[in-house]
Amino acid sequence: MEPKPPDVSADANPLRALSLDTLRQRTSMKWRTYPADVLPLWVAEMDVPLAAPVARAIADAVALGDTGYPAGTAYARALADFARERWGWHGLAVERTAIVPDVMLGIVEVLKLVTRPGDPVVVNCPVYPPFYQFLTHMDRRVVEAPLGAGLRIDFDVLEAAFRDAAAGGGRGAYLLCSPHNPTGTVHSAEELAAVAALAAEYGVRVVADEIHAPVVALDATFVPYLSVPGAERGFSLMSASKAWNLAGLKAALAVAGPEAAGDLARMPEEVSHGPSHVGVLAHTAALRDGGDWLDAVRAGLDENRRLLARLLAERLPAVRYRPASGTFLAWLDCRPIGLGDNPAAFFLERGRVALSPGPDFGTGGAGHVRLNLATSPEVLTEAVGRMADALD
């Protein structure tokens, strides 16, 4: 079955639905970390209303008092159907899934299954900061394999990192971010197959963080890691969290390749107690019935990528930005404007715009900022204007 083409005509752009005054009534991290005069374009929350099917699922659960412990495989079945319809992938077997509290905690639990304390875990920096935080906390050794030209995987560098990971008899793993955060790179099928081949050669276990998988440009194609040849010993962590703005409703799925099923079966039963039952219901509804809403968001993000490129060309032409095909994040190279290693601190203090500091993303992050595109064109325009004015 070929992946289903998007139909974006069903919904208006959700990114235009909420006013800034309405958004400032929210009490989540994005809107309560900084003072009210700051425009928050940092943490990965979207400025959108809930998709109607998700809101109905939550309301129905509350009306029933259906707020107990999670049970069943509805979430996994919904994800399998979504993967088949969207990505043409028929290989997501419900019996090779396990429900986990969220993607990062799921990554931790999977890595506990296939590595030991002190073992190396390879990451492609610059990369999502919690990779460093969680790996260090669980006593794994982080091995950096910096991205190469075009912010894509450098396979010579990756092979050297795998060789390092395999040295000394350790059980190495590779924590693959796909699509990549913060760069928005969407890995190709050929790249992922090359990853699998290298991993097999060096005995490295691949654990793919695919939380941003549904959020790609309308003309882009996401390829699940476990769908490529040679990935049978790998794992994927997936969730509806990012695509439908459900970070506060905790639930995710660990998915094992055919040759990793035995490892996944060793996951402790108590891990399944961590997800929210209401979260599971919300994520299931999103995957089953939230496709039109998602495609409207994707169309809005495409517009915002073009808008950001135009705004930067007009107001901050020295800042380097390459519109990416995945995530709702933009990676801005501010080194040409000479703001030091952490331009985010300057833009916060002088422009009252909150961005994610580049150094938090590891090697290659200095002089960069990450900007969250999932907002209205008006807020995005105001933010870039403030950033430009701060330099005057």
One Martini backbone bead per residue (centre of mass of N, CA, C, O) as a GRO file, in nm:
protein
  392
    1MET     BB    1   0.095   0.037   0.024
    2GLU     BB    2   0.057   0.357  -0.020
    3PRO     BB    3   0.095   0.647   0.093
    4LYS     BB    4  -0.103   0.890   0.211
    5PRO     BB    5  -0.218   1.167   0.099
    6PRO     BB    6  -0.272   1.476   0.181
    7ASP     BB    7  -0.559   1.651   0.340
    8VAL     BB    8  -0.591   2.014   0.382
    9SER     BB    9  -0.908   2.106   0.352
   10ALA     BB   10  -1.063   2.043   0.629
   11ASP     BB   11  -0.874   2.258   0.776
   12ALA     BB   12  -0.770   2.500   0.939
   13ASN     BB   13  -0.517   2.674   1.076
   14PRO     BB   14  -0.418   2.609   1.400
   15LEU     BB   15  -0.192   2.842   1.423
   16ARG     BB   16  -0.443   3.073   1.397
   17ALA     BB   17  -0.659   3.023   1.644
   18LEU     BB   18  -0.477   3.176   1.865
   19SER     BB   19  -0.424   3.410   2.080
   20LEU     BB   20  -0.200   3.555   2.282
   21ASP     BB   21  -0.391   3.597   2.520
   22THR     BB   22  -0.480   3.302   2.537
   23LEU     BB   23  -0.200   3.169   2.569
   24ARG     BB   24  -0.130   3.326   2.845
   25GLN     BB   25  -0.330   3.130   3.014
   26ARG     BB   26  -0.133   2.930   3.028
   27THR     BB   27   0.051   2.681   3.261
   28SER     BB   28   0.287   2.598   3.114
   29MET     BB   29   0.617   2.608   3.056
   30LYS     BB   30   0.616   2.804   2.816
   31TRP     BB   31   0.421   3.029   2.991
   32ARG     BB   32   0.597   3.024   3.297
   33THR     BB   33   0.914   3.079   3.277
   34TYR     BB   34   0.847   3.364   3.170
   35PRO     BB   35   0.771   3.661   3.131
   36ALA     BB   36   0.504   3.829   2.972
   37ASP     BB   37   0.714   3.992   2.766
   38VAL     BB   38   0.776   3.713   2.652
   39LEU     BB   39   0.853   3.527   2.370
   40PRO     BB   40   0.784   3.177   2.337
   41LEU     BB   41   1.040   2.986   2.131
   42TRP     BB   42   1.123   2.692   2.258
   43VAL     BB   43   0.964   2.476   2.362
   44ALA     BB   44   0.780   2.173   2.251
   45GLU     BB   45   0.518   2.365   2.197
   46MET     BB   46   0.200   2.429   2.069
   47ASP     BB   47  -0.012   2.691   1.921
   48VAL     BB   48  -0.284   2.500   1.985
   49PRO     BB   49  -0.555   2.335   1.958
   50LEU     BB   50  -0.723   2.075   2.000
   51ALA     BB   51  -0.816   1.813   1.859
   52ALA     BB   52  -1.133   1.711   1.844
   53PRO     BB   53  -1.096   1.401   1.898
   54VAL     BB   54  -0.932   1.444   2.155
   55ALA     BB   55  -1.130   1.612   2.320
   56ARG     BB   56  -1.352   1.396   2.321
   57ALA     BB   57  -1.197   1.170   2.464
   58ILE     BB   58  -1.153   1.325   2.725
   59ALA     BB   59  -1.446   1.401   2.789
   60ASP     BB   60  -1.554   1.111   2.801
   61ALA     BB   61  -1.375   1.016   3.033
   62VAL     BB   62  -1.472   1.221   3.242
   63ALA     BB   63  -1.775   1.152   3.232
   64LEU     BB   64  -1.703   0.841   3.326
   65GLY     BB   65  -1.444   0.820   3.506
   66ASP     BB   66  -1.194   0.727   3.304
   67THR     BB   67  -0.912   0.730   3.543
   68GLY     BB   68  -0.727   0.493   3.541
   69TYR     BB   69  -0.571   0.231   3.422
   70PRO     BB   70  -0.402   0.104   3.178
   71ALA     BB   71  -0.523  -0.085   2.878
   72GLY     BB   72  -0.429  -0.259   2.623
   73THR     BB   73  -0.393  -0.216   2.234
   74ALA     BB   74  -0.506   0.043   2.093
   75TYR     BB   75  -0.258   0.215   2.049
   76ALA     BB   76  -0.093   0.016   1.877
   77ARG     BB   77  -0.310  -0.020   1.656
   78ALA     BB   78  -0.318   0.277   1.571
   79LEU     BB   79  -0.019   0.294   1.489
   80ALA     BB   80  -0.022   0.072   1.276
   81ASP     BB   81  -0.232   0.210   1.094
   82PHE     BB   82  -0.077   0.473   1.052
   83ALA     BB   83   0.180   0.348   0.928
   84ARG     BB   84   0.039   0.220   0.684
   85GLU     BB   85  -0.100   0.480   0.568
   86ARG     BB   86   0.149   0.690   0.575
   87TRP     BB   87   0.425   0.482   0.523
   88GLY     BB   88   0.380   0.181   0.420
   89TRP     BB   89   0.389   0.016   0.701
   90HIS     BB   90   0.354  -0.342   0.799
   91GLY     BB   91   0.574  -0.402   1.061
   92LEU     BB   92   0.382  -0.323   1.302
   93ALA     BB   93   0.374  -0.519   1.581
   94VAL     BB   94   0.184  -0.541   1.855
   95GLU     BB   95   0.351  -0.777   2.002
   96ARG     BB   96   0.614  -0.557   1.966
   97THR     BB   97   0.499  -0.394   2.217
   98ALA     BB   98   0.529  -0.116   2.463
   99ILE     BB   99   0.424   0.057   2.724
  100VAL     BB  100   0.517   0.397   2.805
  101PRO     BB  101   0.538   0.699   2.947
  102ASP     BB  102   0.771   0.795   2.745
  103VAL     BB  103   1.023   0.833   2.533
  104MET     BB  104   1.263   0.874   2.730
  105LEU     BB  105   1.186   0.646   2.930
  106GLY     BB  106   1.188   0.431   2.710
  107ILE     BB  107   1.483   0.454   2.638
  108VAL     BB  108   1.593   0.377   2.911
  109GLU     BB  109   1.463   0.091   2.922
  110VAL     BB  110   1.597  -0.019   2.666
  111LEU     BB  111   1.894   0.032   2.748
  112LYS     BB  112   1.879  -0.164   2.990
  113LEU     BB  113   1.849  -0.421   2.804
  114VAL     BB  114   2.132  -0.361   2.604
  115THR     BB  115   2.285  -0.232   2.850
  116ARG     BB  116   2.543  -0.111   3.066
  117PRO     BB  117   2.710   0.024   3.289
  118GLY     BB  118   2.941   0.223   3.092
  119ASP     BB  119   2.827   0.215   2.830
  120PRO     BB  120   2.799   0.308   2.503
  121VAL     BB  121   2.643   0.607   2.346
  122VAL     BB  122   2.541   0.719   2.043
  123VAL     BB  123   2.546   1.059   1.907
  124ASN     BB  124   2.406   1.328   1.706
  125CYS     BB  125   2.560   1.616   1.690
  126PRO     BB  126   2.335   1.812   1.745
  127VAL     BB  127   2.112   1.741   2.033
  128TYR     BB  128   1.887   1.656   2.238
  129PRO     BB  129   1.953   1.721   2.564
  130PRO     BB  130   1.831   1.463   2.718
  131PHE     BB  131   2.033   1.262   2.619
  132TYR     BB  132   2.256   1.350   2.814
  133GLN     BB  133   2.104   1.343   3.083
  134PHE     BB  134   2.001   1.046   3.086
  135LEU     BB  135   2.268   0.898   3.026
  136THR     BB  136   2.422   1.003   3.271
  137HIS     BB  137   2.220   0.908   3.490
  138MET     BB  138   2.256   0.592   3.375
  139ASP     BB  139   2.563   0.537   3.324
  140ARG     BB  140   2.646   0.640   3.036
  141ARG     BB  141   2.850   0.673   2.752
  142VAL     BB  142   2.910   0.943   2.559
  143VAL     BB  143   2.916   0.937   2.194
  144GLU     BB  144   3.018   1.149   1.953
  145ALA     BB  145   2.856   1.216   1.615
  146PRO     BB  146   2.882   1.445   1.414
  147LEU     BB  147   2.748   1.619   1.194
  148GLY     BB  148   2.748   1.707   0.865
  149ALA     BB  149   2.677   1.782   0.576
  150GLY     BB  150   2.368   1.927   0.589
  151LEU     BB  151   2.295   1.791   0.865
  152ARG     BB  152   2.406   1.502   0.831
  153ILE     BB  153   2.514   1.200   0.829
  154ASP     BB  154   2.841   1.089   0.913
  155PHE     BB  155   2.979   0.785   0.831
  156ASP     BB  156   3.269   0.808   0.922
  157VAL     BB  157   3.206   0.908   1.208
  158LEU     BB  158   3.014   0.680   1.287
  159GLU     BB  159   3.214   0.447   1.258
  160ALA     BB  160   3.414   0.549   1.470
  161ALA     BB  161   3.207   0.536   1.702
  162PHE     BB  162   3.147   0.233   1.677
  163ARG     BB  163   3.435   0.141   1.725
  164ASP     BB  164   3.447   0.258   2.006
  165ALA     BB  165   3.197   0.106   2.121
  166ALA     BB  166   3.333  -0.190   2.059
  167ALA     BB  167   3.547  -0.141   2.241
  168GLY     BB  168   3.623  -0.347   2.523
  169GLY     BB  169   3.335  -0.519   2.528
  170GLY     BB  170   3.102  -0.351   2.494
  171ARG     BB  171   2.753  -0.244   2.482
  172GLY     BB  172   2.649  -0.085   2.220
  173ALA     BB  173   2.478   0.224   2.125
  174TYR     BB  174   2.221   0.400   1.921
  175LEU     BB  175   2.085   0.728   1.932
  176LEU     BB  176   1.832   0.798   1.717
  177CYS     BB  177   1.723   1.094   1.550
  178SER     BB  178   1.380   1.057   1.404
  179PRO     BB  179   1.375   1.317   1.343
  180HIS     BB  180   1.591   1.578   1.384
  181ASN     BB  181   1.698   1.720   1.699
  182PRO     BB  182   1.715   2.049   1.568
  183THR     BB  183   1.735   2.036   1.234
  184GLY     BB  184   1.501   1.852   1.074
  185THR     BB  185   1.607   1.597   0.970
  186VAL     BB  186   1.531   1.357   0.711
  187HIS     BB  187   1.584   1.043   0.678
  188SER     BB  188   1.673   0.817   0.462
  189ALA     BB  189   1.659   0.500   0.355
  190GLU     BB  190   1.962   0.482   0.288
  191GLU     BB  191   2.069   0.584   0.557
  192LEU     BB  192   1.930   0.373   0.740
  193ALA     BB  193   2.060   0.125   0.607
  194ALA     BB  194   2.349   0.213   0.678
  195VAL     BB  195   2.312   0.202   0.978
  196ALA     BB  196   2.239  -0.099   0.997
  197ALA     BB  197   2.502  -0.208   0.877
  198LEU     BB  198   2.695  -0.089   1.087
  199ALA     BB  199   2.564  -0.210   1.338
  200ALA     BB  200   2.615  -0.504   1.256
  201GLU     BB  201   2.927  -0.490   1.229
  202TYR     BB  202   2.956  -0.367   1.552
  203GLY     BB  203   2.719  -0.445   1.755
  204VAL     BB  204   2.497  -0.222   1.745
  205ARG     BB  205   2.227  -0.077   1.906
  206VAL     BB  206   1.922   0.053   1.789
  207VAL     BB  207   1.765   0.365   1.903
  208ALA     BB  208   1.466   0.525   1.803
  209ASP     BB  209   1.367   0.858   1.794
  210GLU     BB  210   1.013   0.909   1.669
  211ILE     BB  211   0.832   1.158   1.774
  212HIS     BB  212   0.838   1.338   1.487
  213ALA     BB  213   0.726   1.165   1.246
  214PRO     BB  214   0.445   1.321   1.160
  215VAL     BB  215   0.638   1.597   1.131
  216VAL     BB  216   0.620   1.678   0.804
  217ALA     BB  217   0.641   1.781   0.519
  218LEU     BB  218   0.431   1.754   0.248
  219ASP     BB  219   0.703   1.666   0.059
  220ALA     BB  220   0.764   1.448   0.272
  221THR     BB  221   0.932   1.139   0.395
  222PHE     BB  222   0.890   0.906   0.630
  223VAL     BB  223   1.122   0.662   0.777
  224PRO     BB  224   1.123   0.387   0.939
  225TYR     BB  225   1.369   0.215   1.075
  226LEU     BB  226   1.225  -0.080   1.088
  227SER     BB  227   1.181  -0.081   0.756
  228VAL     BB  228   1.471  -0.151   0.708
  229PRO     BB  229   1.727  -0.318   0.616
  230GLY     BB  230   1.875  -0.459   0.917
  231ALA     BB  231   1.664  -0.361   1.170
  232GLU     BB  232   1.572  -0.615   1.353
  233ARG     BB  233   1.746  -0.519   1.631
  234GLY     BB  234   1.570  -0.283   1.678
  235PHE     BB  235   1.433   0.035   1.796
  236SER     BB  236   1.128   0.217   1.884
  237LEU     BB  237   1.007   0.548   1.967
  238MET     BB  238   0.659   0.638   2.010
  239SER     BB  239   0.430   0.926   1.951
  240ALA     BB  240   0.168   1.185   1.977
  241SER     BB  241   0.284   1.432   2.125
  242LYS     BB  242   0.398   1.635   1.911
  243ALA     BB  243   0.177   1.638   1.680
  244TRP     BB  244  -0.072   1.694   1.920
  245ASN     BB  245   0.007   1.830   2.189
  246LEU     BB  246   0.067   1.584   2.450
  247ALA     BB  247   0.276   1.618   2.693
  248GLY     BB  248   0.052   1.615   2.941
  249LEU     BB  249  -0.014   1.315   2.806
  250LYS     BB  250   0.116   1.034   2.902
  251ALA     BB  251   0.251   0.846   2.616
  252ALA     BB  252   0.402   0.540   2.482
  253LEU     BB  253   0.605   0.343   2.241
  254ALA     BB  254   0.761   0.037   2.217
  255VAL     BB  255   0.952  -0.093   1.936
  256ALA     BB  256   1.026  -0.406   1.790
  257GLY     BB  257   1.209  -0.595   1.627
  258PRO     BB  258   1.211  -0.925   1.548
  259GLU     BB  259   1.512  -0.960   1.705
  260ALA     BB  260   1.394  -0.785   1.981
  261ALA     BB  261   1.161  -0.925   2.136
  262GLY     BB  262   1.312  -1.057   2.376
  263ASP     BB  263   1.400  -0.793   2.504
  264LEU     BB  264   1.120  -0.662   2.545
  265ALA     BB  265   1.011  -0.896   2.734
  266ARG     BB  266   1.208  -0.783   2.981
  267MET     BB  267   1.029  -0.571   3.056
  268PRO     BB  268   0.901  -0.434   3.313
  269GLU     BB  269   0.579  -0.421   3.417
  270GLU     BB  270   0.588  -0.138   3.572
  271VAL     BB  271   0.620   0.050   3.325
  272SER     BB  272   0.304   0.039   3.245
  273HIS     BB  273   0.218   0.241   3.491
  274GLY     BB  274   0.313   0.534   3.386
  275PRO     BB  275   0.096   0.591   3.209
  276SER     BB  276  -0.176   0.758   3.099
  277HIS     BB  277  -0.493   0.678   3.034
  278VAL     BB  278  -0.581   0.943   2.904
  279GLY     BB  279  -0.341   0.952   2.718
  280VAL     BB  280  -0.402   0.698   2.558
  281LEU     BB  281  -0.673   0.798   2.450
  282ALA     BB  282  -0.561   1.049   2.306
  283HIS     BB  283  -0.351   0.911   2.118
  284THR     BB  284  -0.549   0.724   1.978
  285ALA     BB  285  -0.732   0.944   1.858
  286ALA     BB  286  -0.517   1.085   1.693
  287LEU     BB  287  -0.434   0.846   1.507
  288ARG     BB  288  -0.729   0.778   1.402
  289ASP     BB  289  -0.872   1.105   1.379
  290GLY     BB  290  -0.617   1.337   1.335
  291GLY     BB  291  -0.522   1.384   1.030
  292ASP     BB  292  -0.639   1.655   0.931
  293TRP     BB  293  -0.515   1.828   1.149
  294LEU     BB  294  -0.221   1.757   1.092
  295ASP     BB  295  -0.215   1.863   0.796
  296ALA     BB  296  -0.275   2.155   0.876
  297VAL     BB  297  -0.018   2.192   1.038
  298ARG     BB  298   0.184   2.125   0.816
  299ALA     BB  299   0.101   2.359   0.635
  300GLY     BB  300   0.165   2.582   0.842
  301LEU     BB  301   0.467   2.511   0.867
  302ASP     BB  302   0.543   2.565   0.578
  303GLU     BB  303   0.473   2.865   0.594
  304ASN     BB  304   0.672   2.931   0.831
  305ARG     BB  305   0.933   2.860   0.688
  306ARG     BB  306   0.905   3.073   0.469
  307LEU     BB  307   0.873   3.315   0.655
  308LEU     BB  308   1.139   3.294   0.809
  309ALA     BB  309   1.325   3.323   0.566
  310ARG     BB  310   1.222   3.606   0.490
  311LEU     BB  311   1.272   3.756   0.758
  312LEU     BB  312   1.575   3.704   0.774
  313ALA     BB  313   1.653   3.833   0.502
  314GLU     BB  314   1.547   4.119   0.597
  315ARG     BB  315   1.657   4.142   0.919
  316LEU     BB  316   1.880   3.868   0.934
  317PRO     BB  317   2.100   3.793   0.693
  318ALA     BB  318   2.339   3.649   0.867
  319VAL     BB  319   2.152   3.436   0.932
  320ARG     BB  320   2.144   3.086   0.928
  321TYR     BB  321   1.893   2.915   0.720
  322ARG     BB  322   1.747   2.582   0.680
  323PRO     BB  323   1.487   2.450   0.568
  324ALA     BB  324   1.310   2.184   0.690
  325SER     BB  325   1.130   1.859   0.686
  326GLY     BB  326   1.127   1.852   1.010
  327THR     BB  327   0.945   1.937   1.241
  328PHE     BB  328   0.896   2.256   1.455
  329LEU     BB  329   1.204   2.337   1.400
  330ALA     BB  330   1.475   2.584   1.420
  331TRP     BB  331   1.814   2.623   1.298
  332LEU     BB  332   2.031   2.884   1.407
  333ASP     BB  333   2.305   3.062   1.269
  334CYS     BB  334   2.477   3.324   1.468
  335ARG     BB  335   2.787   3.367   1.420
  336PRO     BB  336   2.799   3.620   1.218
  337ILE     BB  337   2.690   3.825   1.470
  338GLY     BB  338   2.862   3.798   1.740
  339LEU     BB  339   2.720   3.641   2.030
  340GLY     BB  340   2.850   3.388   2.079
  341ASP     BB  341   2.761   3.085   2.218
  342ASN     BB  342   2.479   3.244   2.347
  343PRO     BB  343   2.232   3.405   2.186
  344ALA     BB  344   1.980   3.359   2.366
  345ALA     BB  345   2.059   3.558   2.591
  346PHE     BB  346   2.038   3.812   2.418
  347PHE     BB  347   1.740   3.782   2.311
  348LEU     BB  348   1.617   3.787   2.592
  349GLU     BB  349   1.727   4.055   2.709
  350ARG     BB  350   1.689   4.250   2.441
  351GLY     BB  351   1.411   4.104   2.293
  352ARG     BB  352   1.211   3.910   2.441
  353VAL     BB  353   1.320   3.614   2.341
  354ALA     BB  354   1.265   3.267   2.361
  355LEU     BB  355   1.531   3.037   2.327
  356SER     BB  356   1.729   2.774   2.249
  357PRO     BB  357   2.033   2.684   2.347
  358GLY     BB  358   2.289   2.554   2.166
  359PRO     BB  359   2.488   2.424   2.385
  360ASP     BB  360   2.274   2.206   2.487
  361PHE     BB  361   2.336   2.018   2.208
  362GLY     BB  362   2.634   2.027   2.195
  363THR     BB  363   2.830   1.965   1.961
  364GLY     BB  364   2.762   2.247   1.742
  365GLY     BB  365   2.586   2.468   1.921
  366ALA     BB  366   2.751   2.698   1.910
  367GLY     BB  367   2.591   2.996   1.799
  368HIS     BB  368   2.304   2.881   1.848
  369VAL     BB  369   1.947   2.835   1.780
  370ARG     BB  370   1.619   2.737   1.885
  371LEU     BB  371   1.311   2.749   1.698
  372ASN     BB  372   0.964   2.771   1.732
  373LEU     BB  373   0.718   2.735   1.468
  374ALA     BB  374   0.450   2.668   1.652
  375THR     BB  375   0.297   2.940   1.537
  376SER     BB  376   0.211   3.232   1.452
  377PRO     BB  377   0.284   3.461   1.216
  378GLU     BB  378   0.273   3.700   1.413
  379VAL     BB  379   0.472   3.597   1.625
  380LEU     BB  380   0.707   3.544   1.434
  381THR     BB  381   0.736   3.834   1.336
  382GLU     BB  382   0.782   3.964   1.613
  383ALA     BB  383   1.034   3.806   1.692
  384VAL     BB  384   1.223   3.892   1.463
  385GLY     BB  385   1.197   4.191   1.518
  386ARG     BB  386   1.321   4.183   1.801
  387MET     BB  387   1.592   4.062   1.722
  388ALA     BB  388   1.676   4.291   1.533
  389ASP     BB  389   1.644   4.531   1.732
  390ALA     BB  390   1.863   4.427   1.939
  391LEU     BB  391   2.106   4.507   1.729
  392ASP     BB  392   2.065   4.835   1.714
   0.00000   0.00000   0.00000
